[in-house]
Amino acid sequence: MIRAVVFDVGECLVDETREYGTWADWLDVPRHTFAAMFGAVIAQGRDYRETFQEFQPGFDLYEQRQARADAGQPEHFDESDLYPDVRPALAQLRADGLWLGIAGNQTIRAGGILRTLFSGDVDLIGTSDDWGASKPDPLFFERVAEVVPAEPAEILYVGDRVDNDLRPGAAAGMHTALIRRGPWGTIQWHTAEARDLPTFRVESLAELPEQIAKFNERAR
């Protein structure tokens, strides 16, 4: 049975349109041009950070994050950036008695924002900077398994990426759910792994409570 649900952050809970738009502005690149290159890099199976290299060779994301912060333009997201299905889905899953967590590749600053937004809605919030391991490193999912009070086979990891979420989550013995939104979820949706690997495929987080309930009923 599924007893715990852990959510990725970007394009799962948080719509990152605004954040990537501000990066385009920082690079002085038209937003539609940056978005097109971003999608091309993902479609080629490359690391999304290579997008920045296309416009500024030698670009260091960590250094530039600090430069933005120093310039009064730090990374930021708030309630208005959450997908509209997030709050209702979390409330229903909690009402159904499931343990809930949030864990993704996020900075310390982003972790602080997440705790401000979700500390009353989930049982745990962890980030790659907290744990010293980033997806798809198996160590990240080992950390998830360590902090969730359930066996790996009782954990559902929800994300928008086959490469960062589904593949390593399944390798760690967890159930996975793929949500179709954002660049990765849209581009990878029709691949063989996206069809065959996840326990659930959803268009909205609102579908999860019923899907999990049916899965658990069959498992009784």
N, C-alpha and C positions, 0 to 999 in steps of 0.2 A: 504493500500500500504506500501511497504518497502521504507523508506526514509533514513535510516541510517544503516550502517553495522559496527559492532564492532568485532574485532578479538582477540582471545586468542593468546598467544605468543608461548609457547613451543609446538613443533610438529604441530603447525598450521602455524606460520611464520618461526620459528627457528628450524632447525634440531639439536636436542640436543645430537647427537651421540658423538661429541667431548667432551662435558661437562661431560657426564656420564662416558666416558672413563677416563677422568682425575680423577674422584672420585674413580674409580677402582684402578688407579695407587696410589692415596693417601692412600687407604686402603691396598695397596700391595696385591691385588687380581687380578688374570688373568682377562682380560677384558671380555672374553667370559663367564667366570664363573659368574662375576657380572651381565652381561646381562641376563644370564639364570635365575638367582635368581630374578632379577628385574621383568622379565616376569612372573615367577611363583607367585610372590607376587601379581601382578596385576590380574592375572587370578583367584586367590583365593578371590578377592574382598577386599584385604587389602590395607592399606595406603602405598604408594610406599616408604615412609621413613622407613618402617619396614625392607626394604632390607638392610639398613646399620646395623640394629640391628643383623641381621643374621650373619654378619661378625665381628661386634664389639659391643657386648652388652653394653648398656648405651651410645651409640653414640649420641651426641647432634649436630644436623645439623648446627644450628646457631653458636655454638662455633667453630665447625670445619671449617665453612666458614671463620671465622675470623682467625683461625690458618693458613689456606691456604693463606689468604691475607698477614698475617705477614711473611709467608715463601716465599713471592713473587710469589704465585700461585693462584691469585684470580680468581673467576668465570669470564669467558670471552666468548663472542661470537662477531662475526663481520660479514661483508658482505658475506664472504665465507660460513657462516653457514646458510644463508637464503635459503629456498627452492626456486628453480628456477622459480616457477610460481608466487612468491610473488609480485615482482615489476610490471610485466605486469598486474596482476589482480588489484592491487591498482590503477594503472594508468587508466585502463578501467572503473573501478567503479567510480572514480572521474570524468572522462570525461562524464559519464552517469548522473552526477549531484547528486550523493549520498554523504551524510555526512559520514566520515570515522573516526573510532577510534580504538585504541588498548588498551585492558584492560585484565590483567592476574595476576596470583599469582607470583609476582616477587619482588625481593629485590630492595632497593634504588639504589644500584650499577647497577643492570640490567636495572632499569628505566632510568638511565643516558645513558646507551648504546643505549637503544631503541630511546631515543630522538635524539641522534647523528645520528642514522641510518634513522629515519623516520619523523623527524620534518617537512620536506617539503612535505611529502606524505599524512599525515593524519591530522585531525582537533584536535585530543586530544589523549594523552597517559596517562593512569592511571595504577597504580599498587596497589597490596594489601598492601604493606608497606606505600604507599601514603595515602591510605584510611582507614587503620586500620581494614580491613576486608578481609578475604580470601575466595575464592570459596571452598566449595559450600554454604557458609553462605549467606542467603537471603540478608543480609546487603550489600554484595558486589554488587549484582544486583540492589539494591536500589540506590547505588552510581552511577552505570552506568546510570540508568534512570534519575537521577538528572542532570548529566552533558551532556547528549545527548539532543539536541534540537528537540526532537520528542517524541511522545507518545510511551509507551512500545510496543504497538501492531504494531508500525511502525519501530521497531528496529529488526535487524537480528543479533544474536550473533553466531559467527562461532568458533567452537572448535573441538577438537579431542576426547573429553571424554563425555560419557553419564552421569556419576556421577557428574562431576564438572562443565560441560558446558550446556548440553542439559536439564537435569532434573531441575536444579535451574533456568535456563534461561526461560524455558517454564512456570515454576511456577510463574515467575515474569511477565508473560504476553507477553513475547517476542517471535518472531519467532527464530528458531534455524537452524543451518546447521552443520552436522557432516562430517568432512573430514577423509577419511580413510588413515591414515599414523601414524607412530610412534607406540609405544607399545600398548597404550590404544585403539587408533582407529582401530588397527588391531585385537586385542583380543576381543573387544566389538562389532565389526561390525555386527556379525550375531545374536546378542541378540534381543529379542522382542522389547525392548525399542529403540534400535538403528534403528530398522526397522520402528517403528510406531511413535516415538516421534518427530523427526526433520521435519522441513518444507522441507529441502533439504538434500540429501545425495550425496556427491561429492567425486570423486577420486583426484580432483585437484581444486585449487582455480580458475583456468582458466575457470571452468564451471559456476562460480557464476554469472558473468554479464548477460549471456543469461538466466539463470534460474530466476534471479530476474526480468529481463525485461519481461519475459513471465508471471511471477506471477503478476506483476503490471498491465500488460495489461488485465489480467483476472479480476483484482480488479477494473478496471475503471468503 
